[in-house]
Amino acid sequence: MNYTTLLEEVKQYALHFFGVHDNQQFLYHNLNHTESVVKSATLLAAHYHLSDRDFFIVLAAAWFHDMAYYTGPADGHEKNAVELMRVFLKDKGVDELTISEVGDCILATCLKNPPEELNLNQRIVKDADVFHWGTDEFLDRSKLMRKEAETRFGKKIGKKEWTEGTIRLLESHEYVTDYARELLQAKKLENLARLKQRLHQQEPSGSGVKEERAAKAVPGGAGHGKASVAIPESVVIKKKKSDRPERGIETMFRITSNNHQRLSDMADNKAHIMITTTSIILSVLLSVLLRKLEDNPHLVIPTMLLLVVCVVTLVFSILATRPNLPKGTFTHQDIDEKKVNLLFFGNFYQMSYEAYSEAMHVMMEDSDFLYSSLIKDVYSQGVVLSRKYRLLRNAYDVFMFGIIVSVLGFAIATIFFGH
């Protein structure tokens, strides 16, 4: 099953669904939220190197998980979303096991599910649904959620009441994937501290004077009962400025590298298809058709043309998958000048472990060297991909036009010279 094509069909269905069912009362549970969850799920799935099938399961669940808000009551919308998903995927010929696993991922978004009962796919979707709790978007999203709730329930919800409920929710929540905890937990605790500070400001003060010096109360961890530590605003800001870009850069490199790897795998699969196809045609030509050319001399030219087409296609396909290894060594000068990419095995496989370990420690101590190596690695992957897809395009062009010309040749030879 082609999961890439199927996932694109799921995406188009979701975009059409939200377009048709546009409802202004859903200020939060709308297409913007769904696309945000899909983006977060993609990030988490790429980090864990999911297979194509698991990648489809996770993203299909992300696209469907909130659709049922538009077709029924909010309570139990997860189960209704599963039914919408089941009807669509069954119509597309998806097997029952895959449909069931997508449904389990949708049900995992219910906050009441115990995390220890969830598998990796379900954990990814669960964390993706509340990914924004650990980002700068949290407060804005919370406002939208409050306005949506007021519209749905038909009553005003006080700021203090909403803030208290949100604090309880964040304090009881834990991200269930290691990567989400690493990436989002610190910022989620900052958001929680801001809510507590806001709640303190909303409550009437005995002196009637608000504190002029803001401080962030950062708990040791939600639900762990550790004492809070007061951190000055300036320190928090400095920490935020120094930490967040690093995480963003690392995430960018990770996603780009994973995308390149997936494209490389796709190119290899396409090349293997062409190699298999042309090999079968060549086998038939050499074993059957060539023997009959003495009795059918009018078929010599189209047969030879088809033979050449298959051979040229086969050569291009093999070249697209043929590995190209560098010499596998580097020098101390390369390290000093930061010219070598130590992240690609082709640059060090002939070196001793001691030399490679020493070079790696030098790179890890120098952030400029490290990031330049990551840039070289991504660039090198792109160059290799460009070569693969260029050769593959040549192979497909030769095969497509060659088959057309060969078939026409056989038809002309048979019609005009067959007798």
N, C-alpha and C positions, 0 to 999 in steps of 0.2 A: 504493500500500500504506500502511495506517495503522500507522506504526512505533510510535506511542505505545501503541496497543492491543496490538500484538505484543510490545512490551517488557514490558508488564504480564503477559502470558501467560508470558513467559520467567521473570519474577520469581516468579509463583505456582508454576510448575513447579519452580524451584530450591528454594523454601521447602518444597514437598511432598517433594522428593527428599531434602533433608537431614533432614527430619522422619522419613521412612521408614527412611533408612539411618543413623540415629543410632548412632555408635560411640564409646564412651568413650575409646578409645585415641588418637583424634585430638583432642588438646588444643589444637592450633594450626590444622591444616587442617580447619576446621569452618565452620559457618554464620556464626559471629561474624567470622572472617577474611574470608569471602566478602563479607559485607555491608560490612565495612570497605573492601575493595578497590573495591566498587561505589561507595561514597561518595567515595573518593579519585578514581576514574575520572570520576565526575560533576563533581567540582570542576575537574579538569584539562580535561575536555571543554567545560565552560562557559567556561573562560578562553579557549580557542581558538575559540569560537563555531562549533562543529561543526554541520553540517546535520543534519536529523532522521535521515537514513539513517546517517550516520557516528556520530551519537550512539547510535543503536540498535546498530550494529556493536560499538562500544567497550563498552557496558554488557552486551550479550549475552555477549561474551567474558569480561567480569568475572564474571558469574553462573556460567558453565560451567567456568572455567579449572581449578578444583581438584576437580570432582565425581568424576573418575576415581580419586581416592585410595580411594574407597569401593567401587570395582568391579574393581580390579586392582592390580598392583604399583605402588609409588611411582615406580620408574624408568620413564620414558616415559609418565607419566600425562598429559602434555600431549596426546600423539597420541590416547590413549584418550578424553580429554575432547572432542577435536574430533569423534570418532565419535559420542559421545552428543549433542553439539550438532547434528550433521548430521542424525541421525535425527529429532530433535524439530522442527527448522526446516523440513526437507523435508516433514514431515507437515502443517506449517502453510502450505505453498505458497510458501515463500520461494525466490527465484530462486537458481540455483547460484553466481552471481558473489558475491552477498551472503553466502551460506553460506561460500564460500571465504575471503572477507575476514575474517569472524568467526573462522574457523579459524586464519588467519595471525596474528591478534591473540592467540589463545590460545597458539600456539606461541612467540610473542614473549616470553612470560613465562619461558621457559627462559633462565637466566642466561648460557648459553654463546653466545647469538646475538650477532653483532657489530652494534652500534648503527647503523653507517653503512648497513646494508642494510634498515633498518626505516623504514616511512612514519610519518606523524604518529599515525594511529590505533594502530598497533602500539607506538609509543613511549609513548603515554599509558597503555596497558594494562600495559606493562612497568614503568613508574614507579609506577603505582597498586598493583601487586602488592607492592612493597617501600617503599611510601609511609611506613610506620611507622618505617623506619630513620632518618628525619629528624625524629622526633617524640619526645615524652616517654614514649610507650608502648613504645619499643624494648626496654628492658631486661626489662620484664614479658613481652613477647611472646617474647623470646629464651629466657626460662626455660621458657615453655610449649613452645617448639620443642624444647628439650633434653629435657624430660620425655617428649614424644611420641616423639622419636628413641630414647630408652632403652626405651620400651615396644615400639616396632616392632622394634628390633634385639635385644631381650631381654638387654641388658647395661648395666651402669652406665658412664656417661661422666663422666670426671673434670672438675671445674670448670676446672682449668688447661687441659686439652686442648680443652674446648669454647670457652673464652675465646680461645685461640690461633687456632682455626679461624675464629671469628667475626671476629677482628681481620683475618685474611688476607682474608676475604670482603669486609669493608667497605673495606679498602684497595684492593682490585682493582675496586671498584664505582664507577660514575659514573651519576648520573641522566641520562637521554637527552633530556629536554625542557627547554627553557630555563626554563619556569615552575617546574618541580620543583627545578631547581638553585637558582633564586632563593629558593624558599620553604623548601627542606629541607636544602641542602648544609651550611650553618653548623651546624645542629643535629646533622646526621649526624656531622660532625667532632667535636662535643662528645661524642657518644655513643662515638665511636672513642677519644677521649682518656680517657674514663671506663673503658673496657675495658682500655686499656693501664695505667692506674693500678691497676686491680683486679688485672691480671696481675702487676704489680710487687709488689703486696702479697701475692699468693699464693706468689711465689717466696721461698725462704729468704734472709734477709739476713745478711751477714757479721757484723754487729754484733748481730744479734738484736733490733734496735730499729727499729720502723717510723717513718717520717717523720711528725712531728706536724703539719707545715704542709702542707696539701693544695694542690696546684697542678694546673692543667689544661694538658696539652701539646696544643696545637691545631696540627695540621700545616697547611702551606700548601695542601695539596690531595692527595687520595688518588691515588697513582700518579704524581705530578708531581716527586717527589724534592726538594721544597723543605724547608729546615730547619724544625724545629719551634720554636715560640716558647712559653715558659712564661708563662702568664697566671695571676695569683692568683685564688683561688676567688671572692673578693668582687667582682672585676672582672667575671668571667664571669656571676655572678648578676645584677649590675646590668645587664649587657648583655642578658641573657635577659629580665629584667623590662621593659626599655625597648623591646626590639625585637618580642617576640612579640605583644603586644596590637595593635601597629600592623599587622602582617601579618594577624592575625585579623580586624581591623576592615575592612581593605581587601578581604579575601576575602569577608567577609559582604556588603559593598556590591556587589561584582562578581557574586556568585551571585544575590543578590536582583534586581539590575538585569537580569541575563540571564534569570532566570525570568519577570520581568514582560514582557520583550520576547517570549519564547516564547508567553506567554499572549495577548499582544496580536496576534501573528501568527495564533494559533489563532482568536481572535475575528474577525479580518479574513477568514480562510478561511470560517468559518461564515456570516458576513454575505454573502460573495460567492456561496455556495451558495444562500442564500435569494433573493438578487437574481436569480440566473440562473433559479431555479425559477419564481419569480413572473413574471418577464419572459416566459418561455415560455408560461405559462398565460394571461397577458394577451394575448399575440400570437394564441393560438388563439381566445380569446374574441372579440377584436375583428375578426379576419379571417374566422372561420367561424361561430361560434354566433350573433352578433348579427344576421347576415343572415337567419337562419332564425326569428327571433322572431315575425315577422309571421304565419308559418304555424303557429307553436307558441306562442301567447300564454300558455299555462299555464307556460311555462318562464321568463317574464320575471323573476319575483321571485327564484327560485334563481340565475339568471344574474347579476342585479344584486348579489345577496348575495355570490357568488363573486368578482365584480369588485371589490367594496368590500374584501373580505378580502385579495385580492392587492395592492391599492393600499396598504392600511394596512401590510401586512407589508413591502412594498417600501420604504415611507417609513421605518419603524423600522430596516430593514437599512441603508439609505443613511445615516441619522443615526448609526448605530453606527460607520460608517467615515468619516464626514465630518470632515475636520480642523478644528480650532479653534485659530486663531493669535492670540496676544496682540499687543500693539502693536509689540513688537520693540525697545524702547528701555529704557534705565535711566539714572538720574541719579547724580551723585557722592554725593548724600545716601543713595541706596539702597546704595551701596558702603560708605559710612561706617557705616551702620546695619546692614549685613550682611543686607539684606532680599531682595536679588535672587539668583536661582539662575542662575549663569553657565554651568552645564553643560547647560542647555536652550536650543536655538537660538532658540526663540520669544521669548526675553528679550533677544536682542542682534542679530538679523539686520538691523535698521535702523541699527545703530551702525557707526561707522568702525572699521577694524582697529586703529588706534592706541588708541582709547578702550577697545576690548575687551581688547587686549593689556595695557594698563595695569591694568585691573580684574583680569584673571587673575593678574598678578604679585602684586597686593595679596592676592588670595585664597590664592595658593600660599605666601605668607609667613606667613599666619595660619591655624594648624591648626583653630581653632574655626570660622573662616569657611568653610574647606574642608569640614569634616565637616558643618557645618550645611547647606551647599549640597548635599552628597551625600544628606543626610536629606531635604531638600526635593525633590530629584530623585526619590528612591524614592517619597516620599509622592505627588508629582504623578503618577507613573506609576500608582500604585495608584488614585488618583482617576479617572484616564482609563480604567483597566481596569474600574472599578466602573460607570462610565457606559456603556461599551461592552457589558458583559455584561448590564446591566439592560435596555438597549434591545434586545439580542439575545433576551433571555428574552421580552420583550413580543412581538417579531416571531414567535418560535417558538410562543408561546401563541396569538396571533391566528391564525396559519396553521393550527396543529393543530386548534383548536376550530372555526375558520371552515370548514375543509375538511369536517370532520365534519357541521356544520350544513348546508353547501351540498349535500353528497351526499344527506343526508336530505331536503333540500328538493327536489332533482331527483327522488328516488325517490317522494316523496309526490305531487308534481305530475304525474309520469308515470302513477302508479297510479290516482289519483283524478280527475285532470282531463285525462288524455291522450286520452280519447275524446270 
